């Protein structure tokens, strides 16, 4: 680990400073570990996936990306094109940075880079969607994520998480609901009428670090929560005050399992939001690849 390192910054992240942060990280790794480093900024969508997919073949034992959850997702997706993978790390430069919060990274990029002077590795679960693509943190379905998914990128840069909050509040008043069929790993099916369903791998969702307090990045489970009916004021209060508990209630459907399938028989095109970007339409088969990566985290 950290002998030959590929650093992949997304120039569009970190308010345009991602490449500079990548160079600074390279200096830290060279000074601290005598690492051989290549900083390779992306120039197009898919670069991070392509470069990480061939990193081990190209002689890199470690891949570190700099960007938001979308960049991290793309890098991980590339790594998992192979059975054997390099060590994986990242510097959070996005709007929300849920996985970084869970793994203990500082939200200040300069401080996060300094954390690389004292590190350890942990096993990290990855989610697989329809046997093809992957996710690192969360899948969201319904009116709120559909609205947030189309938040203007300029607004995200100017307003940060407030841009998501603004669009999410607008969608809160949209009472359109979907009748979803939820199937667990044992084949048991439940029908839930809701305007928001979330499947998460960790306790942090949308920057709320206690949204699903019983979830962990290495427990081998996907955690689904969905309000029964439209989102109510009491549901929002629960999210902020203590999170969703693992037991189902009269107002909240809760399921934790290693495999979850979500379908919507009554609608042809129900979108999903995967790690902040547009994902595939339903149906979704979600499997957890337990301990699929060794992730570099602050010690």
C-alpha positions as CSV (number, residue, x, y, z in Angstrom):
1,X,0.0,0.0,0.0
2,X,1.1,3.6,-0.9
3,X,4.1,2.5,-2.8
4,X,2.7,3.4,-6.2
5,X,-0.3,5.6,-6.0
6,X,-2.7,6.9,-8.7
7,X,-4.4,10.1,-7.6
8,X,-7.5,11.0,-9.6
9,X,-8.9,14.6,-9.0
10,X,-12.1,15.8,-10.6
11,X,-11.3,19.4,-11.6
12,X,-15.0,20.3,-11.3
13,X,-14.9,19.6,-7.6
14,X,-13.7,21.6,-4.6
15,X,-14.6,24.9,-6.2
16,X,-12.1,24.3,-8.9
17,X,-9.2,23.5,-6.6
18,X,-9.2,19.7,-6.9
19,X,-6.1,19.4,-9.0
20,X,-4.2,21.6,-6.5
21,X,-5.4,19.5,-3.7
22,X,-4.3,16.4,-5.6
23,X,-0.8,17.8,-6.0
24,X,-0.7,18.6,-2.3
25,X,-1.8,15.1,-1.4
26,X,0.9,13.7,-3.6
27,X,3.5,15.7,-1.7
28,X,2.2,14.4,1.6
29,X,2.4,10.8,0.4
30,X,5.9,11.3,-1.0
31,X,7.1,12.9,2.2
32,X,5.4,10.5,4.6
33,X,5.7,7.2,2.8
34,X,8.2,7.8,0.1
35,X,5.5,6.9,-2.4
36,X,5.7,7.1,-6.1
37,X,2.7,9.2,-7.2
38,X,1.0,10.1,-10.4
39,X,-1.7,12.8,-10.3
40,X,-4.1,12.3,-13.3
41,X,-7.0,14.8,-13.4
42,X,-10.1,13.7,-15.2
43,X,-11.1,15.5,-18.4
44,X,-14.3,13.6,-19.3
45,X,-17.1,11.5,-17.7
46,X,-15.9,7.9,-17.3
47,X,-12.2,8.8,-16.9
48,X,-12.1,7.8,-13.2
49,X,-13.8,4.5,-14.0
50,X,-11.5,3.7,-16.8
51,X,-8.3,4.6,-15.0
52,X,-9.2,2.8,-11.8
53,X,-10.3,-0.3,-13.7
54,X,-6.8,-0.8,-15.0
55,X,-4.9,0.6,-12.0
56,X,-3.6,-2.7,-10.7
57,X,-2.6,-3.8,-14.2
58,X,-0.8,-0.5,-14.6
59,X,1.3,-1.1,-11.5
60,X,-0.6,1.0,-8.9
61,X,-1.2,-0.6,-5.5
62,X,-3.4,2.4,-4.3
63,X,-6.0,4.6,-6.0
64,X,-7.1,7.8,-4.3
65,X,-9.7,10.1,-5.9
66,X,-10.7,13.7,-5.0
67,X,-14.3,14.8,-5.6
68,X,-17.8,14.3,-4.4
69,X,-19.8,11.2,-3.9
70,X,-20.3,10.9,-7.7
71,X,-16.6,10.8,-8.3
72,X,-16.1,8.3,-5.5
73,X,-18.8,6.2,-7.0
74,X,-17.3,6.2,-10.5
75,X,-13.8,5.3,-9.1
76,X,-15.2,2.4,-7.1
77,X,-17.2,1.2,-10.0
78,X,-14.0,1.1,-12.0
79,X,-12.1,-0.7,-9.3
80,X,-14.8,-3.4,-9.1
81,X,-14.5,-4.4,-12.7
82,X,-11.7,-6.7,-11.4
83,X,-11.6,-9.5,-8.8
84,X,-8.4,-8.1,-7.3
85,X,-8.4,-4.4,-6.5
86,X,-5.9,-1.9,-5.2
87,X,-6.3,-0.1,-1.8
88,X,-8.8,2.7,-2.1
89,X,-8.9,6.2,-0.6
90,X,-10.4,9.6,-1.3
91,X,-10.5,13.2,-0.3
92,X,-14.0,14.6,0.1
93,X,-14.7,17.6,-2.2
94,X,-18.4,17.3,-2.7
95,X,-21.5,19.0,-1.3
96,X,-22.6,16.3,1.1
97,X,-19.8,13.7,1.4
98,X,-21.7,11.1,3.3
99,X,-19.1,8.3,3.1
100,X,-16.4,10.6,4.2
101,X,-18.4,11.6,7.3
102,X,-18.8,7.9,8.2
103,X,-15.2,7.0,7.7
104,X,-13.9,9.9,9.8
105,X,-12.5,12.3,7.1
106,X,-12.5,16.0,7.9
107,X,-14.8,18.1,5.7
108,X,-12.0,20.6,5.2
109,X,-9.9,19.4,2.2
110,X,-6.6,20.7,3.6
111,X,-7.2,18.9,6.9
112,X,-8.4,15.8,5.2
113,X,-5.1,15.7,3.2
114,X,-3.1,16.1,6.4
115,X,-5.0,13.1,7.8
116,X,-3.2,10.9,5.3
117,X,-0.1,11.2,7.4
118,X,-1.6,8.8,9.9
119,X,-3.9,6.2,8.4
120,X,-5.3,2.7,8.7
121,X,-7.4,0.5,6.5
122,X,-10.9,-0.9,7.1
123,X,-13.1,-3.3,5.1
124,X,-15.8,-1.4,3.2
125,X,-19.1,-2.8,1.9
126,X,-20.2,-1.8,-1.6
127,X,-23.7,-2.1,-3.1
128,X,-24.3,-3.7,-6.4
129,X,-27.3,-2.7,-8.6
130,X,-28.8,-5.1,-11.1
131,X,-25.6,-7.1,-11.2
132,X,-23.8,-4.3,-13.0
133,X,-23.2,-0.9,-11.4
134,X,-22.3,0.0,-7.8
135,X,-23.1,2.4,-5.1
136,X,-21.1,3.5,-2.0
137,X,-23.7,5.1,0.1
138,X,-27.4,5.6,-0.9
139,X,-30.1,5.0,-3.4
140,X,-33.2,7.2,-3.2
141,X,-36.5,6.8,-5.0
142,X,-39.5,9.1,-5.0
143,X,-40.5,12.8,-5.4
144,X,-37.8,14.3,-3.2
145,X,-34.8,12.5,-4.8
146,X,-36.3,13.1,-8.3
147,X,-36.3,16.8,-7.5
148,X,-32.9,16.9,-5.9
149,X,-31.4,14.9,-8.7
150,X,-32.1,17.8,-11.0
151,X,-30.6,20.5,-8.8
152,X,-28.6,22.9,-10.9
153,X,-24.8,22.4,-10.6
154,X,-24.1,26.1,-10.4
155,X,-26.6,26.3,-7.4
156,X,-24.8,23.4,-5.8
157,X,-21.4,25.3,-6.1
158,X,-22.9,28.5,-4.7
159,X,-25.3,27.2,-2.1
160,X,-23.8,23.8,-1.2
161,X,-26.2,21.6,0.7
162,X,-28.8,24.4,0.9
163,X,-29.5,23.9,-2.8
164,X,-30.5,20.4,-2.1
165,X,-32.6,21.5,0.9
166,X,-34.4,24.1,-1.2
167,X,-35.3,21.6,-3.9
168,X,-36.2,18.9,-1.4
169,X,-38.6,21.2,0.4
170,X,-40.3,22.0,-2.9
171,X,-40.7,18.3,-3.5
172,X,-42.0,17.8,0.0
173,X,-45.3,19.4,-1.1
174,X,-45.6,17.0,-4.0
175,X,-47.9,14.3,-2.7
176,X,-47.5,11.9,-5.6
177,X,-46.8,8.5,-4.3
178,X,-45.7,5.2,-5.8
179,X,-46.9,1.7,-4.8
180,X,-43.6,-0.2,-4.4
181,X,-43.1,-3.9,-4.1
182,X,-40.2,-4.7,-1.7
183,X,-38.7,-8.2,-1.8
184,X,-36.1,-9.3,0.7
185,X,-33.4,-12.0,0.4
186,X,-35.8,-14.7,1.4
187,X,-38.3,-13.8,-1.4
188,X,-40.9,-12.3,1.0
189,X,-42.7,-9.3,-0.7
190,X,-44.3,-6.3,0.9
191,X,-46.2,-3.5,-0.8
192,X,-45.5,0.1,0.4
193,X,-47.2,3.3,-0.8
194,X,-44.7,6.1,-0.4
195,X,-43.2,9.2,-2.0
196,X,-39.7,8.5,-0.6
197,X,-37.7,5.2,-0.3
198,X,-34.0,5.2,0.8
199,X,-31.6,2.3,0.6
200,X,-28.4,3.1,2.5
201,X,-25.2,1.3,3.3
202,X,-24.2,3.6,6.2
203,X,-25.8,5.7,8.9
204,X,-25.3,9.0,7.1
205,X,-27.7,10.1,4.5
206,X,-27.9,13.6,2.9
207,X,-25.4,14.9,5.5
208,X,-27.6,13.7,8.4
209,X,-25.2,11.5,10.3
210,X,-27.8,9.8,12.5
211,X,-30.5,9.2,9.9
212,X,-30.1,5.4,10.1
213,X,-28.1,4.9,13.4
214,X,-28.2,1.1,13.2
215,X,-26.4,1.0,9.9
216,X,-22.6,0.5,9.5
217,X,-20.3,0.6,6.5
218,X,-19.1,-2.9,7.2
219,X,-22.2,-4.8,8.4
220,X,-23.0,-6.5,5.1
221,X,-26.5,-5.1,5.0
222,X,-28.5,-2.6,2.9
223,X,-30.9,-0.6,5.0
224,X,-34.2,0.5,3.5
225,X,-36.5,3.1,5.0
226,X,-39.7,4.4,3.5
227,X,-42.5,6.5,5.1
228,X,-45.9,4.8,4.7
229,X,-47.8,7.3,2.6
230,X,-46.5,10.9,2.1
231,X,-43.7,12.3,4.2
232,X,-45.2,13.7,7.3
233,X,-43.9,16.4,9.6
234,X,-43.3,13.8,12.3
235,X,-41.1,11.8,9.9
236,X,-38.9,14.8,9.2
237,X,-38.6,15.5,12.9
238,X,-37.6,11.9,13.5
239,X,-34.9,12.1,10.8
240,X,-33.2,15.1,12.5
241,X,-33.8,14.2,16.2
242,X,-32.5,10.7,16.4
243,X,-32.8,8.8,13.2
244,X,-34.9,5.9,12.1
245,X,-34.9,2.9,14.4
246,X,-34.5,-0.7,13.1
247,X,-38.1,-1.7,14.0
248,X,-41.0,-1.0,11.6
249,X,-43.7,1.4,12.9
250,X,-47.1,2.4,11.9
251,X,-45.6,5.3,9.9
252,X,-42.3,3.9,8.7
253,X,-41.3,0.8,6.8
254,X,-37.9,-0.5,7.7
255,X,-35.9,-3.4,6.3
256,X,-32.2,-4.5,6.6
257,X,-31.0,-7.3,4.4
258,X,-28.1,-8.4,2.2
259,X,-30.4,-8.3,-0.8
260,X,-33.4,-6.1,-1.6
261,X,-35.4,-5.9,-4.8
262,X,-37.6,-2.9,-5.5
263,X,-40.3,-2.8,-8.3
264,X,-43.2,-0.5,-9.2
265,X,-45.6,-2.5,-11.3
266,X,-47.9,0.5,-11.9
267,X,-45.3,2.9,-13.4
268,X,-43.0,2.3,-16.3
269,X,-40.4,4.9,-15.5
270,X,-39.6,5.4,-11.9
271,X,-36.1,7.1,-11.5
272,X,-33.5,6.3,-8.9
273,X,-30.8,8.6,-7.5
274,X,-27.6,6.8,-6.9
275,X,-25.0,8.5,-4.7
276,X,-26.3,11.9,-5.9
277,X,-26.5,11.1,-9.6
278,X,-29.1,9.7,-11.8
279,X,-29.3,5.9,-11.6
280,X,-31.2,3.2,-13.5
281,X,-35.0,3.2,-13.5
282,X,-36.9,0.6,-11.4
283,X,-36.8,-2.4,-11.0
284,X,-33.7,-2.5,-8.9
285,X,-32.0,-5.6,-7.5
286,X,-29.7,-4.5,-4.8
287,X,-27.0,-6.8,-3.3
288,X,-24.4,-6.0,-0.7
289,X,-20.8,-7.0,-1.5
290,X,-19.5,-7.4,2.0
291,X,-16.0,-6.1,2.7
292,X,-15.4,-5.7,-1.0
293,X,-12.8,-3.0,-0.7
294,X,-10.0,-2.1,1.7
295,X,-10.5,1.6,2.4
296,X,-7.9,4.0,3.6
297,X,-9.2,6.0,6.5
298,X,-7.8,8.4,9.2
299,X,-6.2,6.5,12.1
